């Protein structure tokens, strides 16, 4: 948080060279702890993102301590869902480090555009975030600022969504070592856990609460807690229950958005177990489809009762069609039931054309039906 009269001084300019290696192309973004530039890396002939601390009157020693903390984390952790770190140094008294440049958008940008995510995309993002946080937590580090703006996508749209968690500038040690002053709350209010808002000592469960909010927004398009202002939202996070969620995601939100840290999942790895398997097919809601006559069906004995029931349905259907037609020239010439060890087929002829039903009864006792419009006067069911 910046006090009145404090200034950000951008000493880095477009076109200048950093350590005769990096040529600055443009400013990518600016946050509480630094500025990020797109640069050409002459050594590798690739584009990188170069982050500098912000030179301000606000306890510059503290800011540099946080920045050095981020450098240490980047150097120690290598994970596909954490931004890749390459090099670091000082330039004109300012700390900097280079990292991979991700051209894709942030998750926050997609949300702002009203992007609708599929259930599979949400589950994939959730698993990748949990995996990234697990790598951090195993090193004894809490991120403390998990939010859509710190989640980037390597490519979007793409067949498989791949996210990268960035910005460890607010990270803290799990052993309680504080980078900021005691009692100083730091992070993004909309994504803070209750204990983080209160300024209490944090555990890895604080990051799990933030993941819960992010995933809820991806699924529902809004925040799980209600509040028109940051203060109201923070109060709701501390005292109100989140919006109730039923269905396959219920266990996940129960494990991530619990008020007390000890009531949440014990770790990011454990939280993964509550992510629903959206790829599993629901047998009870199998989509109706037509099987062509040439399609092979598993061999087996067709039960007699379904055949008789199907025949009754056909007779009733044909009779109702005849009654519905007041014309004298409506004539059902023939109704024929044919059955094999694999299928049952019913056909009839009439003097008019009307919607026809085709049914295939398989050896597994499943009846798959569809309805189409036939232009001929030959019909089958």
C-alpha positions as CSV (number, residue, x, y, z in Angstrom):
1,X,0.0,0.0,0.0
2,X,1.5,3.3,-1.1
3,X,1.3,6.4,1.1
4,X,0.5,9.9,-0.2
5,X,3.3,11.6,-2.0
6,X,5.1,8.3,-2.9
7,X,6.0,7.9,-6.5
8,X,6.9,5.1,-9.0
9,X,9.9,6.0,-11.1
10,X,10.3,4.1,-14.3
11,X,14.0,4.2,-15.1
12,X,13.7,1.6,-17.8
13,X,12.8,2.9,-21.2
14,X,11.8,1.2,-24.4
15,X,14.8,0.5,-26.7
16,X,17.5,0.6,-24.1
17,X,19.8,-2.3,-23.4
18,X,20.1,-4.1,-20.0
19,X,23.5,-5.5,-19.3
20,X,24.2,-5.6,-23.0
21,X,21.9,-8.6,-23.2
22,X,18.3,-7.6,-23.0
23,X,16.8,-5.1,-25.3
24,X,13.5,-3.6,-23.9
25,X,10.6,-3.8,-26.3
26,X,7.6,-2.6,-24.2
27,X,6.1,-2.4,-20.8
28,X,3.9,-5.5,-20.2
29,X,2.5,-4.7,-16.8
30,X,2.9,-3.1,-13.4
31,X,2.0,-4.4,-10.0
32,X,2.6,-3.6,-6.3
33,X,6.1,-4.9,-6.3
34,X,7.5,-4.3,-9.7
35,X,7.3,-3.6,-13.4
36,X,7.5,-6.2,-16.1
37,X,8.9,-5.6,-19.6
38,X,9.0,-7.6,-22.8
39,X,12.6,-7.9,-23.9
40,X,14.7,-9.6,-26.6
41,X,17.3,-11.9,-25.0
42,X,20.3,-11.7,-27.3
43,X,22.0,-14.7,-25.7
44,X,19.1,-17.1,-26.5
45,X,17.5,-15.2,-29.3
46,X,14.2,-15.5,-27.6
47,X,11.7,-13.1,-26.0
48,X,11.6,-12.9,-22.2
49,X,9.7,-11.1,-19.6
50,X,12.0,-9.0,-17.4
51,X,10.7,-7.8,-14.0
52,X,12.2,-4.9,-12.0
53,X,11.4,-3.6,-8.5
54,X,9.6,-0.3,-8.2
55,X,11.8,2.5,-7.0
56,X,9.7,4.4,-4.5
57,X,10.0,6.1,-1.1
58,X,8.0,3.3,0.5
59,X,10.5,1.3,2.5
60,X,12.6,0.4,-0.5
61,X,14.5,-2.0,1.7
62,X,11.3,-4.0,2.4
63,X,10.3,-3.9,-1.2
64,X,13.7,-5.3,-2.2
65,X,13.5,-8.0,0.5
66,X,10.2,-9.2,-1.0
67,X,11.6,-9.1,-4.5
68,X,14.7,-11.1,-3.4
69,X,12.3,-13.6,-1.8
70,X,10.6,-14.0,-5.2
71,X,13.9,-14.6,-6.9
72,X,14.8,-17.3,-4.4
73,X,11.5,-19.1,-5.0
74,X,11.8,-19.0,-8.7
75,X,15.4,-20.3,-8.6
76,X,14.4,-23.3,-6.4
77,X,11.2,-24.5,-8.0
78,X,10.8,-25.9,-11.5
79,X,7.2,-26.8,-12.4
80,X,5.2,-26.7,-15.7
81,X,2.4,-24.7,-14.1
82,X,4.7,-22.2,-12.5
83,X,6.3,-19.4,-14.5
84,X,9.9,-20.5,-15.6
85,X,12.7,-18.5,-14.1
86,X,15.9,-17.9,-16.1
87,X,18.3,-15.3,-14.7
88,X,18.5,-12.4,-12.3
89,X,20.8,-9.5,-11.4
90,X,20.9,-5.8,-10.7
91,X,20.7,-2.8,-13.1
92,X,21.4,0.7,-11.9
93,X,20.7,-0.4,-8.3
94,X,17.5,-2.2,-9.1
95,X,16.9,-5.9,-8.8
96,X,15.6,-7.7,-11.9
97,X,15.0,-11.3,-13.1
98,X,14.1,-12.8,-16.5
99,X,11.4,-15.3,-16.9
100,X,9.5,-17.0,-19.7
101,X,7.3,-14.7,-21.8
102,X,3.7,-16.1,-22.0
103,X,1.8,-14.5,-24.9
104,X,-1.5,-15.9,-23.9
105,X,-4.1,-13.9,-21.8
106,X,-4.7,-14.1,-18.1
107,X,-7.6,-16.0,-16.7
108,X,-8.8,-12.6,-15.4
109,X,-8.9,-11.1,-18.9
110,X,-11.0,-14.0,-20.1
111,X,-13.4,-13.7,-17.2
112,X,-13.8,-10.0,-17.9
113,X,-14.7,-10.8,-21.5
114,X,-17.5,-13.1,-20.2
115,X,-15.8,-16.3,-21.5
116,X,-17.8,-19.5,-20.7
117,X,-15.6,-22.4,-19.6
118,X,-16.5,-26.0,-20.2
119,X,-16.6,-28.4,-17.2
120,X,-13.5,-30.1,-18.5
121,X,-11.6,-26.8,-18.8
122,X,-12.5,-25.8,-15.2
123,X,-11.4,-29.2,-13.9
124,X,-8.1,-29.0,-15.9
125,X,-7.4,-25.5,-14.5
126,X,-8.2,-26.7,-11.0
127,X,-5.9,-29.7,-11.2
128,X,-3.0,-27.6,-12.6
129,X,-3.3,-24.9,-10.0
130,X,-3.4,-27.5,-7.2
131,X,-0.3,-29.1,-8.7
132,X,1.5,-25.8,-8.9
133,X,0.6,-24.9,-5.3
134,X,1.6,-28.3,-4.1
135,X,5.1,-27.6,-5.5
136,X,5.3,-24.3,-3.7
137,X,3.9,-25.7,-0.4
138,X,6.4,-28.6,-0.5
139,X,9.2,-25.9,-0.5
140,X,7.6,-24.3,2.5
141,X,6.1,-21.4,0.6
142,X,2.6,-19.9,0.6
143,X,1.7,-17.9,-2.5
144,X,-0.8,-15.5,-0.8
145,X,-2.1,-13.9,-4.0
146,X,-3.8,-16.6,-6.1
147,X,-6.2,-14.8,-8.3
148,X,-7.3,-14.8,-12.0
149,X,-4.9,-12.0,-12.9
150,X,-2.0,-14.1,-11.7
151,X,-3.0,-17.1,-13.7
152,X,-1.8,-17.0,-17.4
153,X,-2.7,-19.3,-20.2
154,X,0.1,-20.5,-22.5
155,X,-2.3,-20.9,-25.4
156,X,-6.0,-20.0,-25.7
157,X,-8.1,-21.2,-27.3
158,X,-6.5,-24.6,-27.6
159,X,-7.4,-28.3,-27.4
160,X,-5.9,-28.6,-24.0
161,X,-5.9,-25.6,-21.6
162,X,-2.6,-25.0,-19.8
163,X,-2.3,-22.4,-17.0
164,X,0.8,-20.9,-15.4
165,X,0.8,-19.4,-11.9
166,X,2.8,-16.2,-11.7
167,X,3.8,-13.4,-9.3
168,X,5.3,-14.8,-6.1
169,X,6.1,-11.2,-4.8
170,X,3.7,-11.7,-1.9
171,X,4.9,-15.2,-0.9
172,X,5.7,-16.1,2.6
173,X,7.4,-18.9,4.5
174,X,5.2,-21.7,6.0
175,X,7.4,-21.6,9.1
176,X,6.0,-18.2,9.9
177,X,8.9,-16.0,8.7
178,X,7.3,-12.8,7.6
179,X,8.5,-10.6,4.7
180,X,6.1,-7.9,5.7
181,X,5.5,-6.3,9.1
182,X,3.4,-8.2,11.8
183,X,-0.3,-7.5,11.4
184,X,0.1,-6.1,7.9
185,X,-2.5,-7.6,5.6
186,X,-1.3,-8.1,2.1
187,X,-2.9,-9.7,-0.9
188,X,-6.0,-9.1,-3.0
189,X,-9.2,-8.7,-0.8
190,X,-11.6,-10.5,-3.2
191,X,-9.5,-13.7,-3.0
192,X,-8.3,-13.7,0.6
193,X,-9.1,-16.3,3.1
194,X,-10.8,-15.2,6.4
195,X,-7.5,-15.6,8.4
196,X,-5.6,-13.6,5.8
197,X,-8.0,-10.7,6.0
198,X,-7.6,-10.8,9.8
199,X,-3.9,-10.7,9.5
200,X,-3.4,-14.0,11.2
201,X,-0.5,-16.4,10.7
202,X,-1.2,-18.3,7.5
203,X,-0.9,-22.0,6.5
204,X,-1.1,-23.5,3.0
205,X,-4.9,-23.7,3.4
206,X,-5.1,-20.0,2.7
207,X,-4.1,-20.7,-0.9
208,X,-6.7,-23.4,-1.1
209,X,-9.4,-20.9,-0.2
210,X,-8.3,-18.6,-3.0
211,X,-8.4,-21.5,-5.5
212,X,-12.0,-22.2,-4.3
213,X,-13.0,-18.6,-5.2
214,X,-11.3,-18.7,-8.6
215,X,-12.9,-22.0,-9.6
216,X,-16.3,-20.9,-8.3
217,X,-16.1,-17.8,-10.6
218,X,-15.1,-20.0,-13.6
219,X,-18.2,-22.2,-13.0
220,X,-20.8,-19.6,-12.0
221,X,-19.5,-16.3,-13.4
222,X,-19.7,-14.5,-10.1
223,X,-18.1,-14.4,-6.6
224,X,-19.3,-17.0,-4.0
225,X,-19.7,-14.2,-1.4
226,X,-21.8,-11.1,-1.8
227,X,-20.6,-7.5,-1.3
228,X,-20.8,-4.3,-3.3
229,X,-17.6,-2.9,-1.9
230,X,-14.2,-4.4,-0.9
231,X,-15.1,-3.9,2.8
232,X,-18.5,-5.6,2.4
233,X,-16.9,-8.5,0.5
234,X,-14.2,-9.0,3.1
235,X,-16.8,-8.9,5.9
236,X,-18.9,-11.5,4.0
237,X,-15.8,-13.8,3.5
238,X,-15.2,-13.6,7.3
239,X,-18.7,-14.2,8.5
240,X,-21.1,-15.4,5.8
241,X,-21.4,-18.9,4.2
242,X,-20.5,-19.1,0.4
243,X,-23.3,-19.6,-2.1
244,X,-24.5,-23.1,-1.9
245,X,-23.4,-25.5,-4.6
246,X,-25.0,-28.8,-5.3
247,X,-23.9,-31.5,-7.8
248,X,-20.5,-32.9,-8.6
249,X,-18.5,-29.8,-7.3
250,X,-20.1,-29.8,-3.8
251,X,-17.3,-31.7,-2.1
252,X,-14.6,-29.5,-3.7
253,X,-16.1,-26.3,-2.4
254,X,-16.7,-27.8,1.0
255,X,-13.0,-28.7,1.1
256,X,-11.8,-25.3,-0.1
257,X,-14.1,-22.6,1.1
258,X,-14.6,-23.7,4.7
259,X,-14.3,-20.7,7.2
260,X,-11.7,-22.4,9.4
261,X,-8.4,-23.4,7.8
262,X,-8.4,-26.7,9.7
263,X,-11.7,-27.6,8.1
264,X,-10.4,-27.4,4.6
265,X,-8.4,-30.0,2.7
266,X,-5.1,-30.8,4.4
267,X,-3.1,-30.0,1.3
268,X,-3.3,-29.1,-2.4
269,X,-2.8,-32.8,-3.2
270,X,-5.7,-33.8,-1.0
271,X,-7.9,-31.1,-2.6
272,X,-7.4,-32.7,-6.0
273,X,-9.2,-35.8,-4.8
274,X,-12.4,-33.7,-4.5
275,X,-12.3,-32.5,-8.1
276,X,-15.1,-34.3,-10.0
277,X,-14.3,-36.6,-12.9
278,X,-16.1,-34.7,-15.7
279,X,-14.9,-37.2,-18.3
280,X,-17.0,-40.0,-16.8
281,X,-20.0,-40.8,-19.0
282,X,-23.4,-40.9,-17.3
283,X,-25.0,-44.2,-18.5
284,X,-28.5,-43.1,-17.5
285,X,-28.4,-40.1,-19.8
286,X,-26.9,-41.7,-22.9
287,X,-27.7,-39.7,-26.0
288,X,-30.2,-41.2,-28.4
289,X,-28.8,-42.2,-31.7
290,X,-29.7,-44.2,-34.8
291,X,-27.7,-47.3,-35.5
292,X,-27.5,-48.1,-39.2
293,X,-28.6,-51.5,-40.3
294,X,-25.1,-52.4,-41.3
295,X,-23.7,-51.6,-37.8
296,X,-22.6,-54.7,-35.9
297,X,-24.2,-55.5,-32.5
298,X,-22.8,-57.9,-30.0
299,X,-24.3,-61.3,-30.4
300,X,-26.8,-62.4,-27.8
301,X,-30.3,-63.6,-27.2
302,X,-33.0,-60.9,-27.5
303,X,-35.5,-61.1,-24.6
304,X,-39.0,-62.0,-25.6
305,X,-40.8,-59.5,-23.3
306,X,-39.3,-56.3,-24.9
307,X,-40.3,-57.7,-28.3
308,X,-43.9,-58.2,-27.3
309,X,-44.1,-54.7,-25.6
310,X,-42.6,-53.1,-28.7
311,X,-45.2,-54.8,-30.9
312,X,-48.0,-53.5,-28.7
313,X,-46.6,-50.0,-29.0
314,X,-46.4,-50.3,-32.8
315,X,-50.1,-51.4,-33.1
316,X,-51.2,-48.6,-30.8
317,X,-49.2,-46.1,-32.8
318,X,-50.4,-47.2,-36.2
319,X,-54.0,-47.3,-35.0
320,X,-53.7,-43.7,-33.5
321,X,-52.3,-42.5,-36.8
322,X,-55.2,-44.1,-38.7
323,X,-57.8,-42.5,-36.3
324,X,-56.0,-39.1,-36.7
325,X,-56.5,-39.3,-40.4
326,X,-60.0,-38.5,-41.5
327,X,-59.2,-39.0,-45.1
328,X,-60.7,-42.1,-46.7
329,X,-57.5,-42.8,-48.6
330,X,-55.4,-43.5,-45.5
331,X,-54.6,-47.2,-45.6
332,X,-52.2,-49.3,-43.6
333,X,-51.4,-52.1,-46.0
334,X,-49.0,-54.1,-43.9
335,X,-47.4,-54.3,-40.5
336,X,-44.4,-56.7,-40.2
337,X,-42.3,-57.5,-37.1
338,X,-38.9,-59.0,-37.9
339,X,-36.5,-60.2,-35.2
340,X,-33.0,-61.7,-35.2
341,X,-30.7,-62.7,-32.4
342,X,-29.4,-59.1,-32.5
343,X,-32.2,-56.7,-33.4
344,X,-36.0,-56.3,-33.7
345,X,-37.3,-54.3,-36.7
346,X,-40.9,-53.4,-37.4
347,X,-42.1,-52.0,-40.8
348,X,-45.4,-51.1,-42.4
349,X,-46.8,-49.5,-45.6
350,X,-49.4,-46.9,-45.9
351,X,-50.9,-44.5,-48.5
352,X,-49.4,-41.4,-46.8
353,X,-46.0,-40.4,-45.5
354,X,-45.6,-39.4,-41.9
355,X,-42.8,-39.3,-39.2
356,X,-41.2,-42.7,-38.7
357,X,-39.5,-44.3,-35.7
358,X,-36.7,-46.7,-35.9
359,X,-35.8,-48.8,-32.9
360,X,-33.0,-51.2,-32.4
361,X,-33.1,-53.5,-29.4
362,X,-29.6,-54.8,-28.6
363,X,-28.5,-57.8,-26.6
364,X,-27.8,-55.6,-23.6
365,X,-31.6,-54.8,-23.4
366,X,-31.0,-51.2,-24.5
367,X,-33.5,-49.6,-26.8
368,X,-32.1,-46.7,-28.8
369,X,-34.7,-44.6,-30.7
370,X,-34.9,-41.6,-33.0
371,X,-37.5,-39.8,-35.1
372,X,-37.1,-38.7,-38.7
373,X,-39.3,-37.5,-41.5
374,X,-39.6,-40.0,-44.3
375,X,-40.9,-38.9,-47.8
376,X,-41.7,-42.4,-49.0
377,X,-44.7,-44.5,-48.0
378,X,-42.6,-47.3,-46.6
379,X,-42.1,-47.0,-42.8
380,X,-40.2,-49.0,-40.2
381,X,-40.0,-48.8,-36.5
